[in-house]
Amino acid sequence: MSYLEYNVKWTPTGFSKIFYLNWALILLLVAVAGIGFLMLYSVAGGDITRWAEPQMKRFGLGMVLMFVVAMVPIWFWRNMAALAYLGSLGLLLAVAFFGDVGMGAQRWIDLGFLRLQPSELTKITLIMVLAAYYDWLDVNKVSRPLWVLIPVAIILVPTALVIAQPDLGTAILLMAGGAVVMWLAGVNILYFLAVGGLGAGAVAAVFLSRGTSWQLLKDYQYRRIDTFLDPASDPLGAGYHITQSKIALGSGGWTGRGFMEGTQSRLNFLPEKHTDFIFTTLAEEFGFVGAGSLLALYIGVIVVCVISGMRNQDRFGALLTFGIAATFFFFFAVNMSMVMGLAPVVGVPLPLVSYGGSAMVVLLVGFGLVQSAHVHRARSK
Amino acid sequence: MKRAPADTEKSARIITRRGLLLGAAQLGFAGVLAARMRYMQLDQADAYRMLADQNRINIRLLPPARGLIFDRKGVLLAGNEQTYRIVMVREDAGDPEAVLARLGELIWLDPEESARALEEMKRRSPFVPVTIADRVSWEDVAEVAVNAPALPGVFPEVGLNRYYPLGSDFAHVVGYVGPVSDYDLARIEDPDPLLQIPRFQIGKTGVEARREADLRGSAGTSRVEVNAVGRVMRELSREEGIPGSNLQLTVNHVLQNFCEARVAGESAAVVVMDPRNGDILALASSPSFDPNKFVRGISSKDYSALLEDPYRPLPNKASQGIYPPGSTFKMVTALAALEDGLIGLDDTFTCRGFVEVASRRFHCWSRGGHGRVDLVRSLRESCDVYYYELSQLVGIERIAAMARRLGLGVQHDLPLSSVAKGVVPTKSWKLETGKGEWVIGDTLNATIGQGYVLASPLQLAVMTARIATGAAISPRLVRAVDGVEQPVRGLAPLDIDPANLAAVREGMYQVVNGTRGTAGSSRIVAEGLRMAGKTGTSQVRNITAAERARGVTSNDDLPWDRRDHALFVGYAPHDAPEVAVSVVVEHGGGGSTAAAPIARDVLLAAHYDGVPPLSAYPASQRGTIRTRLENLELRDPQTPSEGRSRA
């Protein structure tokens, strides 16, 4: 693809780009983050300085970055994709050797002003490099085994590094995000069916081997699975989190207990109430109405991105838009499934709502790429 | 790289199609999430709401105030006093060790207790108050309050504790309370949740234990909101408990105190009853102990001193001590024979000092013999031979039946820790207990209250009251519960010929007032107050032939624990009984010298409700009696609850 192709059609330039930003997406993101600020204020017991204020500052920084990224032409980012991917791999290796240990896992590099979490960054750079790869690859070669193995390797290298941290949640998100880009690029469905079949076989083997001499997992890992399948089996131990989370969520009812009135979070029954389990506080205090509204906003983000991706004739831009939207989807889908007892507790934050710096900034940078693709797509006169 | 337009279009088509499919899948999963949300928040909302409330609401029990116990005059025997303890809250104290050291300069702290408290504070949540000093004085509480700014996290707390203002006087009747032990919990079926409260006290002995159900009351509740680590955030509602019932006993604290003082220094028991209704006026067991020590937690030194005392202070001798009744049993034999018409009132036997039965000699206490003896004389002079002869006519079964009718060998229903049944032997009893065939010698021994016969002072008092009134009265200890009078039991006639009873009463009158009565030196001279009674001296050993040959028959030659028990039963006035009494002095020697004077003093004290006037005593004895009465260590009647005014 050449620069000429873009020139055939029209793309906005200069400050006029601002008018061509995807303003619907921006409004949705601000609304979601606004709900986040409100909940962080509530779980801190009415203290704005504890979590809400730092979160607002990071959101401001993220929005500025989003605009900057959006203003830069999308082909620049395509050319940077391989470099960004290699850079994030380097950072992952760096945390493996020099990273700070926190919460039992090695995830951060402390830069002084920001604790950088390279695994978050990798979620975006992996999408970028895969999109660039398929942008470059002849569309007829997409399903050929050799050309399938290359992106698989691209996905598995950072995934392996993340699993070693260990951070299972992020690893699953990386694989899912990568697989989505491969699927969109047109890789034959049989590959996915084969991998799915292997995965199902592995799960079956894990369960069938339990208690035998060749059992595949450690006992504590089996117990964790048990707890997921039946949290009541260990209500004060590992099942405590999920049981309390479900109680908070369910007790919300239609309209909830009222702002700052949630007993489960106010009385500290909820674990990690400002990070992974923040959705339960929203559901407890604002009920089905509040939780449903957030879900609707999330769906809105996905819909806006899908529309933008479908209207984008540029392969790189479209794959990037779909890929980042899918990553965003996996974030909230896994988080909500987890707190509602549909998935095991794996430690995935609620995007743009949970308290946490790098995830939010990185996600907004990703949406900056989506915006860049949106602004710089070829438009008919 | 240049790409054919067809490829670009094909690629765009694939991306669009698969993108749309992906978007649809995402929407579908979002639908699943929404459905799950709907299910949990709308369909299951009530169940989860209930779980959330169970999470946050704790129900705490509020211990009720224990019922009070009064004597028949309304004087407090067992009450609740406010006690103070000092507690520390770790999170408020900051540095518990430093604060504790500062506190130690102000008030005395047990170093062992302090170390335990520090250890407990580290172990428990930082907001839980930990006791660092219990039962501190009001002065210490004031000291802590004044210095509160220098003692962060240190607070005085108020609790209710049982106390017994009359100290040792009612230790055996009222008993005492103590903390709930594992043994108590194991013993009680369906335990009251109150028992789980730390420091909760339940009755351990006496009325406190037997009337626990009345005295305990029922728990109040406080619903509090707690957070995940159990810290109380606020109280949601509170319902006060129902205090226990107040009991009024039939005992008279003045008489009880007099009895305890009168037998102080002896190992003895005194039971005083109103024969008209069965009210127990006093029930003394000596030596006694201070029940307050048990409530506060008795030291092992004090406890082992009580256990090792040869006079056995802990058991209630009046109700659970059983003794051979000796000659006080003779009324039973006499009434059994008279009721069956085996002898007439004027029939006589000749006493030569012994009888020979089954080639064994049974001696009368009077070696020389009494000569011709009729019923009245047999009682007055306590002739054993008369009864040896009588018993051979009557037989043990009829004697036993009469004994039971008079209240011996049966367990009286009193709310005391242990009420002995005693022993009234029969032929079948002897066989069943593996003691072999009944022989005639057993009958002869039983007839004078020796051998297998055993009775408690309480039973002897009941027997005396029944003889004195001719009614089948039963003892009563609880007069009223929360002001509601309890019924008097057993005023039905005994169904004994009044003429026979009158003859036995005449004999008992002569014991004290007759010319050669065994208790002649204990007579009362106040008109209208003359007493009737019977002495008893029961052997606790067999006099061996060798001893008899050596002439060792005097009690004074024997060690204390082998001397005879001294007994006396009596009532006064003899013609209109108001008070019945039984006295047992363990190893006291002769009933006439050791027990009868006590019984006289007690009967008079009951009549005069205090120390009797000397005019009631024979003029010749007044000098020694004055000294005796003046030396009694009586409680000052004006201040029965000394030093407890703030309680």
Contacts between the chains, C-beta under 8 A, distances in Angstrom:
chain1	res1	chain2	res2	distance
A	1	B	1	7.1
A	1	B	3	6.3
A	2	B	2	7.2
A	136	B	1	6.8
A	138	B	3	7.4
A	138	B	7	7.0
A	139	B	3	7.8
A	139	B	7	4.8
A	139	B	8	8.0
A	139	B	10	5.8
A	139	B	11	4.4
A	139	B	14	7.6
A	140	B	7	7.1
A	180	B	22	6.6
A	183	B	18	6.0
A	183	B	22	7.2
A	184	B	14	7.7
A	184	B	15	5.5
A	184	B	18	4.9
A	184	B	19	5.9
A	184	B	22	6.8
A	185	B	11	7.9
A	185	B	14	7.5
A	185	B	15	7.3
A	186	B	11	7.1
A	186	B	14	4.1
A	186	B	15	7.6
A	186	B	18	7.1
A	244	B	55	7.6
A	246	B	40	6.8
A	246	B	48	7.0
A	247	B	48	5.3
A	247	B	51	4.7
A	247	B	52	5.2
A	247	B	55	6.6
A	248	B	52	7.0
A	249	B	37	7.7
A	249	B	40	5.6
A	249	B	41	6.7
A	249	B	48	7.3
A	250	B	40	4.4
A	250	B	41	6.1
A	250	B	44	5.2
A	250	B	45	6.0
A	250	B	47	7.0
A	250	B	48	2.7
A	250	B	49	7.5
A	250	B	51	7.7
A	251	B	45	6.7
A	251	B	48	4.3
A	251	B	49	4.4
A	251	B	51	7.1
A	251	B	52	4.1
A	252	B	41	5.2
A	252	B	45	7.3
A	253	B	41	6.0
A	253	B	42	7.1
A	253	B	45	4.1
A	253	B	49	6.8
A	254	B	41	7.2
A	254	B	42	6.5
A	254	B	45	7.5
A	263	B	52	5.9
A	263	B	53	7.9
A	263	B	55	7.4
A	263	B	56	4.9
A	263	B	225	7.6
A	264	B	52	5.8
A	264	B	55	7.0
A	264	B	56	7.9
A	266	B	227	7.9
A	267	B	55	7.6
A	267	B	56	5.4
A	267	B	225	7.2
A	267	B	226	7.2
A	267	B	227	3.8
A	267	B	228	5.9
A	267	B	233	6.7
A	268	B	227	5.0
A	268	B	228	4.1
A	268	B	229	6.9
A	269	B	55	5.5
A	269	B	56	7.4
A	269	B	227	7.4
A	269	B	228	4.5
A	283	B	37	7.3
A	283	B	41	6.6
A	287	B	41	6.2
A	288	B	37	6.3
A	288	B	38	6.6
A	288	B	41	4.3
A	288	B	42	5.9
A	291	B	37	5.5
A	291	B	41	7.0
A	292	B	34	6.5
A	292	B	37	6.5
A	295	B	30	6.3
A	295	B	33	6.2
A	295	B	34	5.9
A	295	B	37	7.2
A	298	B	30	7.2
A	299	B	26	8.0
A	299	B	27	6.6
A	299	B	30	5.1
A	302	B	23	6.6
A	302	B	26	5.4
A	302	B	27	7.4
A	302	B	30	7.7
A	303	B	23	7.2
A	303	B	27	7.9
A	306	B	19	6.1
A	306	B	20	7.2
A	306	B	22	7.7
A	306	B	23	3.9
A	309	B	15	7.5
A	309	B	19	5.3
A	310	B	16	5.1
A	310	B	19	5.8
A	310	B	20	6.7
A	313	B	8	7.6
A	313	B	12	5.6
A	315	B	8	7.5
A	315	B	11	5.5
A	315	B	12	7.2
A	315	B	15	6.8
A	318	B	12	7.3
A	318	B	15	5.0
A	318	B	16	7.8
A	318	B	19	7.0
A	319	B	15	6.6
A	322	B	15	7.3
A	322	B	19	4.9
A	322	B	22	6.5
A	326	B	22	6.6
A	326	B	26	7.4
A	329	B	26	5.0
A	329	B	29	8.0
A	333	B	26	7.7
A	333	B	29	5.7
A	333	B	30	7.4
A	333	B	33	6.8
A	336	B	33	5.2
A	337	B	33	7.0
A	340	B	33	7.2
A	340	B	36	5.1
A	340	B	37	6.9
A	340	B	40	6.5
A	342	B	32	7.9
A	342	B	33	7.9
A	342	B	36	6.2
